[in-house]
Amino acid sequence: MELRQLKYFLAIVENKSLSRAAEHLHVAQSALSKQLAELESELGVQLLSRSRNGVATTEAGRVFHEYAQGITKQVSDARAAVLRSSETVVGSVLAALPQSVAATLALPLMRAVARRHPDIQFQLNEELTGNMAEQLLVGRVDVAIFTDTMPSRDIAFTPLVEEAFVLMHSPQDAQAPAPGDVSLGQAVARPLVLPSPQHGHCTRWIVDEALRRAGHAPQGIAAEINSVYVLKSAVEAGIGPTIMPLGLAQREVEDGRLVAHRIAAPDMVRVLGLCVSRHLPTTNAKLAICRLIGNVVRDLCESGQWSGARYLASDAPFGR
């Protein structure tokens, strides 16, 4: 398998057409078809299906596409690394944040990278958690903020922050509990609005596990919504209460659009941390971004800008 074949395959997928990919790459379409055929023959699977509407990936092609993107990214990073001195902080870093973290961390992190490391080509993705693990494992993502649920043999986890979950409801909710703390039983007394299990690694999984350990079960699910913004809007509209970290709806609570109650249950917390692949090289750029993420998280916690969060990583390997 050659790097050229991977680039050709990616170009075809991105352009959804052999002719457009050939034009983009400035190669003959026959040469492109030949390289694709050799790649499919070597792998023993069909990667692309052709129709009058263009080209689409097969199921095998979708899997291979993830790996091809990761491989070409690593090669590009390696080329940049060997052309610079070992002390130079340069290269590309792609960080992924779950939706439940991006609202708090994304903008401060982008500002910090621009200020501290302008020579790093930094890309930030907001992702559903069900997609993040696979992207990190295949090398498409360099670093992710996640819970400690990825396979430890493949992913190194450095704890950063602990967040408590709260019960959240609309201020017009006629069935809302009295102001103050609530018990776990009170928190799940009515059907909840929650993310679906397949995309709830950093929220739904934690809630479900805490309820399982405590022997509680929610009365039902009012709605399953995999968009943080739509989920908060649904709670505000009175579709049902939810359980989420306070920082995720800090602005809505401050504006009086949502009401939060601390849940008196020790397990209703999540620990988020830096996740990096154990099988990919730690470049100077990646290390610099990991350290910077730790610093930004610490500053947000200590300044109170990340409500309900406690910084954990004072002696972590990516700390100062």
N, C-alpha and C positions, 0 to 999 in steps of 0.2 A: 504494500500500500504506500503510495507516494503522497507527499504534501500537496503536489499539484492536483492530484485526483480529489483530495478533500476540498480544495479551493474551488475546483470546477463544480463539484457536487453542491457546495454551499451557494454558489452563484446561480445554479439552476433552480434551487429551492427558493432563493430570494426573489428571482425574477419570474418564477412560475412558467418558464418557457425556455426551451433549448435555444431558440433563435435569439431571444433577447439576452440570454446569458452569454452566448457567443459574441454578440455585439458588444456587450459590456466588457468582456475579457479580451476583445480584439483577437479572437481565434476563429478558425473555421468551425462551422457547426458539426462537420463530419469528425473533426478531431475531438470535439467535446463529447460526441456520442460514443466514440471509440474509447475514450478514457472512462466514461461512465460504465460502459459494458464490461471493461476489464475490472473495474472496482466491484461491480455486482457479481462478476464471475469469481473473483477472489473471495468475497464474503459468502457466496453461495445463496444469496437472497436477492429479491427484487426490491430496490430502494425507491424507485419512482414508478408511477403509473401515468401513462400518456392518454390523452383524450382530445377531442376537438376544442375543449376549453383550456387546454394547456397541460401542465405537468403538476402532479400532486405527489406527496410522499405517501408511501405505504406505511403500515404499522412499523415494519422494520426500519423504514426510512426515517420515521419520526424519532425512533430511538437513536439511530446512527447520527442524525442531525445534531442532537445534543452533544454527543462525543466529538463530532467533527468541529463544532464551534469551540469546545474546550481545548482540543489539540492545537488548532490554529492559533488560538489566543496564547497558549503556553509557548509555542514556537516564536511568536512575535515578541513576547516578553523576554525570552531567552536571547533573541537577537539584539534587543535593546540593551540587555544587561551586559553582554560581552563587548559591546561597543563603547561602554562607559566605564569609568574607574569603579572600583569596589566601594568607594566612599560616596559616589553620586547617588542621590535619591531621585530616580527617574524611572519611568515605565508606566504601565497601565494597571489599574486596580478597579475591579468591579465589586462593589459591596451590595448586599441584598438585605433589606429590612422588611420584616413582616408589617402588614398594615397597622397592627396594633402598636407599633413602635415608631413608624415613620412620621406620624403627626408631631411627635415630640422631638425626635432626634434628627430628622432629615435636614432641615434648614440650618440649624447650628453646626452640623457636621460639614455641610457643603461650604459654609462660610469659613470654617476652620481650615479645611483643605486648601481653599483658594488663598488664604492668608499665609499658611505655614508651608505648603508644598505646591507651589504653582507649576512646577515642572512635572508633576504626576498627572497623567491622564486619568482622571477619576470619574467613574460612572456609578450612579446610585440607582438601584431598582427597588421599587416597592412591590412586594410579591405576596401572593397567597402562600401560606406556609406549606401546603401540600406540594407546591412546586419547588420550594427552596432547597429541600434536602437533595433531590436528584441533581439539581443544577450545581450544587457544591461538590457532590461526589464525582461528577463528570468533568469538573474543571471550568465550567462556564462562569462560575462565581468564585471569587478569590476569598472573600470573607463574608460571613453572615451573622446576624444577631438572631439567636434562637434559644430554645430551652434545651436542657441536657437530655434530649430524646433521640439524637442521631447515634448511629453505631460508633462506639468508642474506638473500635479497631481502625476505623477510617477517618474519624473526625476528632480533632483536639478541641476541647471545650474549656474556655477560661471564664469563670463567673464574673459578671460585671455589676449587676443590679438586682435587688429584690423588690418586688412590687406586691402590695396587698390588693386583693380583689374587693369590690364593693357592690352592693345592690344599688341599681340605678333605675329610676322611674320618672315618669312625667310629673311635673308639679300639679297637673290637673287630675292626677290619678286618685279617684275616690276611694280605692281600696288600699292605698299606700299605708305602710306602717307609720306609727308615730315617730317624730324626729328622734334621732339618736341611733345607737347601735342596734343591730338585729341579730337574732340567732340564725344558725344555718337553716333550721327548720322554717323560720319566717322567710328567709331568702328564697326558698324553693316552694313556698306555699301556693304559688300560682304559676301557670304556664309561662315559660321564659322565652325571650327572643335571644337566640344564640347563633354562632357560626355553625356550619355543618361539621361533622366529625372529621371528614377528610381534609378540611382546611382549618382545623381548630387546634393545631399542635400547641400554640402559645396561649390559647384561651380555653376553648371548649374541653380539650383533653384534661386540663388542670382542674376545671370545675367538676367534670365527671369523676375524676379520680378522687378528689376531696370528698365528694358526696358518697362515693363507694366506700371509702374508708370509714366515714362517719355513719354508714348505714342509712343514709337518706336517699330519697329519689325525688326528682322534680315532679310536680303534678302534671307536667306535659310540656310540649314545645309549642309556643304560640307561632313562631316562625323561625326558619333557618335562613340566615342571610350571610353571604360571604363577602360583603363589602362593609367595612367599618362605618363609612359615612352613611350608607343606607340603613344600617343597623341602628345607629344613633338616632336617625330621623324617625325610624319606626317606633323606637321607645318614646321619643318626644311626642309622637302623634298618638300615643296611648295604646298601641297594638299589644304591648306587654312590657313588663320590666326585664332587665337583663342583669347579668353578673359580669363585671369587667374590671380591669385595673382603673384606678381613679385618673391616672395621667392620660388615659385614652379619651376622656371626656372632660378634661380640666376646664377648657374654655366654656363648654356648655353649662357646667355647674356654676362657674363664676358669673355667667350671664343670667342664671336663673332659669335656663331652659330645661335642665335636668336636675334631679335631686339624688344625692348619694348618701348611703348609709354604710358605715363600717360593719363588716360581718365578723362577729365574735367567734372565729374558728381559726385555729393556728395553721391549718393546712391550706387555707384559701389564699395562697401566695404563689407567685411564680418567680423563678430565678432565670434571668436572661444572661447570656454570655456570648463571647466571641467564638465563632466556629470556623476552623480552617481545616483543610484536608491534610492528613498526615502523609499523603503520597505525592504532594506537589511541592516544589521548592519554595522556600520563604525568601522572596526577593527583598531588597532594601525598601522598595516602594510598598510592598505588602506589610512589612514590619512597621514602617512609619505610619501607615494608615491604621493599623491595629492599635498602636500606641496612642494615636490621636483620638480614636474612638473612645478608648478608655478615659482619656483626659476630658473629652467633651461630656461623656456620661457623668463623670465625677463632678464637673462644674455644674451641670444641670441639677444634679441631686442636692449638692451643697447649697446652691442658690435658691432652692425651692421651686425652680421652674419645671421640674419633673415631680409633680405632686404624688405623694404616697409611695415614693421610691427611696431606697436606701442603697448607697454605693457599697460594693463588696470588694472590688479588685485592687485594694491598696498595695498588695504584694504580689500581684499576678505577673506572669512573665512578660506581658505586654505593657505593664505599667511603666512609669518613668524610671 
